Amino acid sequence: MIPQAWDLELREGALRMARCLLETGAIRFDPENPFRLGPGLVSPVHVEGRRLLSYPDVREEVLGLALRMIDQEIPNAYGEAPHGRHRLDAIAAAEGAGVPFATLIADRLDLPLVFVRKEVPEGCAYKHRIEGVVEPGWRILLVEQLATDGHRKVRFCEPLRQAGCEICDVFVLFQYGIFDQIHEHLSPLGITLHALATWWDLLEVANTGNYLDEHVLGEIQAYLHDPRRWTEAHGGGQAKVA
């Protein structure tokens, strides 16, 4: 089967994103102090996407890749859609590392930006799960830095849907690409995840350059092929939060 032009463009973008992460040192490898991803799982590697912001050229490249994916993968994001599905009305920044990227995307698209929390902080009654203005019926794109099994995305979408907003798409810079649970969490809600790159893209680029030594590459591959076994062997209960 001959790849379509968009498939080739998508693949090229994924490899460019992976290269940006590697060349800026945004990949943190620390098997002795693994990062907790969620209930019962840890990882020897962590993506620190905020590091991309320190490099103006890289920041612009990543923003360009993000805007292109949003335009091409989210139906009629910038114009009137068939069957009554309207254009995006706002960008929602999920609390955490994805906030600056959501801000850049909202600014470039000239859309309102709102901030959303998984839950209201204890003892902070003056804070809300949604900070900013939303209207019932708005079509909102949720933006976050990365995705593992998708459980955080569900919690971020809850208050937006309770406010009467339409959330059908989530955009992230990076997803692990190894957890099937992400489909179990998002598919029942009708949510599509859009990610610029995965660990498999990153390994492909790393194997063609001198970004990571062989031991690190081997440890990452061992984890990606069986994250639960790696977790059990490295004391997942003592991991720090990623």
N, C-alpha and C positions, 0 to 999 in steps of 0.2 A: 504494500500500500504506500503510495506516494504521500508524504506529509503535506498538509495544507500550509499556506503561507503563515497563517496565524499560529499554527503549531510550532513552526520554526522560530517565529518571533518570540513566542512565549518561552521556548527553550533557551534562546539567546539571552532573554531578560533574566531568567533564573540563574544562569551561569554568571552573568554580570553582577547580579546581587550577591551571589556567593563570593565572588572575587572581592567585592567591596568589603564584605565582612572580614575576609581573611587578611586583606592588605592593610586594614585599619586596626588590626589586632582586637577585633570585637568578639573573637572566640576565646572563651576562658576555659582552660582544661585544668581540673583539680580533682583527681580521683581520690585523694586522701581526705578531702572535705567536699563530698558530693552535694549537689544542689537538689533540694526537694521540689519536685514538679507538681505533686498533687498527692492524694491519698495513696500511701503505700509505694510510691515510686521516687527514685532519685536518679540523677544523671551526673556523669563525670565532666560534662561539658555544658556551658551556658553561653547563650548569645546575649551580648551587651550592646544592643542596637543604639543606645544613646551615644556611644563612642563615635558613630558615624557623623553626628552633628558637629564634631570638632573639625571636620574637613569640608570646607565649603564646596569644593568640586564634587566630592563624593555625595554630600548632602543633596546637591542639585541633581546628580545622576539618579540617586535613589528616588527622589521626589518625582522625577520624570518617569521612571519605571512604574511608580505607584499610580500616577495620573493616567498613564497609558492603559494599565490593567483595568482601572476603574471604568474608563471610557469604553473599553472593548469587551469586558466581561459582564458588566452590570447593565442590563437592558435599559436603554434610553436614560442613562443617568443625567444627561444634560438637556434633555428635551422631552416633549410629550411622547408618552408610550401608548402602544395599542392596548385595547381591552381595558382602558381606564387607568392603567398604571402610570403614575405621573413621575416627573423628574425628582431627583433628590431635593429635599427641603433643608436638610441640615446634616452636619457631621457630629457624631457623638464620640468623645474621647474617653475611653475606658481608663479609670484611674491606674496610674503606674507608668511604665517606661514608654508607652505609646502616645502619651499626651502631646509631646512636641511634634510628633509626626502628624497626628490628627490636626493639630493647629496649623501646620504648614499646608496640609491638604485643603482644609477649610478656607484658608486665606487665598490659596491659588484658585479655588473654585468660586470664591466670593459667596460662601455659604455661611449661615449661622453655625456657631460651635457651642456645644453643650458638654458638660462634664458629668460622667455617671460613675457611681460607686456600686460595688457588690452589695454593700449593706451600710446602714448609718453607723458611724463610729459610736461606741458605747460612751454615754455621758456627754454626747454632743447633740443635744436636741435641736440646736439651731442649724445643724447641717442636714442636708437632704440627699437622697440617693441620686437625684438629678439636680445639678446646679446650672441654672440658665433657663432660657425660655423655650418651651416646646408647645406645639398645638396639636390637638387631636387630628388624626388623619395625615400628619406629616410622614413622609418617607425618609427614614434616617439610615445612614451608613455608620455602623460601629467600627471604630479603628482601634487596633491594639498592636503592640510590638510583635508578639509571637503567640503561637497556639500549640498546645500539647494534645490533651484529649478532649478539649472543647468545653469542659465543665464550667470554666470561668465565663465563657461567652454567654452561656445560658443565664447566669446570674446577672450579668450586665444588661441583657436584653429585657429581663423581667420588668424593671421599673419603667422602661420606655414603652413597653406594650401596655402596661397598666395605665399609662398616660394617654393611651389611644393612638400611639404611633405605629407605623408599619416598619418592621425590621425584617428584611428578607436577606440581607447581605452583611457579611463581616469581612473586613480587610485587615490582613496582618503582613508585616514584612517577612515573617519567617514562620514556618510550621515544622514540627518534628517529622511528620510524614511516616510515623511508625505505629500510631495508636488508632486502631479501628474504632475505639469508643467515640471518637470525634463524630463519626457518622450517626452513632446511636444517640448522641446528645443533641446534634443540630438538625438532622433530617426530620424528626417528628415535628419540629417547629417551623419547617419550611425555610430554614436558613442555609444559605450557600456560603462557604468559606472561600475567600480568595487570598492566596499567599504568593509572594514573589519568589520564594525559594524554600527548599527543604534540606535536611541533612544529606540526602542523596546527591543533590546538586553540589553542596559544599564539598563532599568527599570527592566528587568527580573533578572539581577544580583543584582541590588539594593534592590529588594524585598526579596532576600534570605540572606541579610547581614545587618549590621548596618552602611551602608555607608551614607544614607540620612534619615533625620527624616520624620515622616508621613506627616507633613505639606508641606515640600518641594516636596515629592513624589506626593502628591495630586495636588499641583500647576503645576508641570510638566505634569502630566497626563491631567489636564484640558487644558493646552496649546496644547499638542499634538493632542487631539481629536478635537479641534476647534481653530486653531491658529489665524484665522481672528477675531473671537469674542474676544479672549484674547487681541489681538492687539487693538481693538476698545475700550476695557475697560481700557487700560493702556497707553493711549496717545502715540501711535506709532510715531507721528510726532516729539516727543521730544527725541527719543531714540538715544543712541550713536552707532556708527558703530562697529559691532562685528569684 
